[in-house]
Amino acid sequence: MPGVNAETVATSPEAVAQHLAASRYLADDSLATAIFLAIRLGKPLLLEGAPGVGKTEAAKAIAELLGRDLVRLQCYEGIDAAHALYEWNYQRQLLAIRHAGEHEIDIYDDRFLIARPLLQVLKAPEQRVLLVDEIDRSDHEFEALLLEFLSDFQISIPERGTIRAAAQPIVILTSNRTRELAEALRRRCVYHWIGYPDAEREAAIIMLRAGDVAQATARAVAAAVQTIRARPLAKPPGIAEAVEWANAATILEKGGSPWPEAFRRAIGVLIKDEEDLSYIAPELGRIVEEALA
């Protein structure tokens, strides 16, 4: 993927917003400013928010607007250095030793090294966009490892020495805030909280990202979703679910279902929790009717 100089794209927050829109991602002024500052200051960008507000999509859009490959490190409980940095391919090393016989062999040659995402971005000849997704799912020990990596963008491999970044990556961290992140990690980043968009912006996002959806449908979906999110749900629908609901209802309507019925029948695309479905079902008809009015 041919890349561009980040500073030629990030000339202002407004320019960043325009480039992101070209990548089908609508960023408000505060998010565009955070992205602009993270790029220009060379600091990681920490995006926090509820699931489904567009944190991961923001990282993908940043990589697209810069023409850079995205390297994603998906965090989970128990993730460690072997899954984030590197590990040796022990089976391949043993096979090489057996085949070598009496000949000398360097079992720490690069062909035996399995590069994980953090090492991949260091070894890349050109700048990469590194997405550390759902950092809150990892533990404090992994946070400390990541903080050390971010401090100088290098990895020390005892058998190989120190590997430094050929080009400093652009780093985006996302968190659903299931736990508090360490203050040391927060201080190193440009921070931004992504909330749910208002109805007008969500309708614009639906129009941008959905398929053959009419503007009136996008507005109705946005209005209905705003009302549904205001209810005490276990898993409020995200933006992606709103887009899918608009697409699904449109497909059903074109197949012969009237609009209120199309939205009701497609509710499983929007709500993905049994208790939430039971809670919303009694008033879904009224919510849809009001949104369509």
Buried (B, 14 or more C-beta within 10 A) or exposed (E): EEBEEBEEBBEEBEBBBBBBBEBEBBBBEEBBBBBBBBBBEEBBBBBBBBBBBBBBBBBBBBBBBBBBBBBBBEBEEEBEBEBBBBBBBEEEBEEBEEEEEEEEEEBBEEEBBEBBBBBBBBBBEEBBBBBBBBBBBBBEEBBEBBBEBBEEBEBEBEEEEEBEBBBBBBBBBBBBEEEEBBEEBBEBBBBBBBEBBEBEBBBBBBBEBBEEBEEEBBBBBBBBBBBBBEEEBEBBBBBBBBBBBBBBBBBBBEEEBEBBBBBBBBBEBBBEBEEBBEBBEEEBEEBBBEBBE
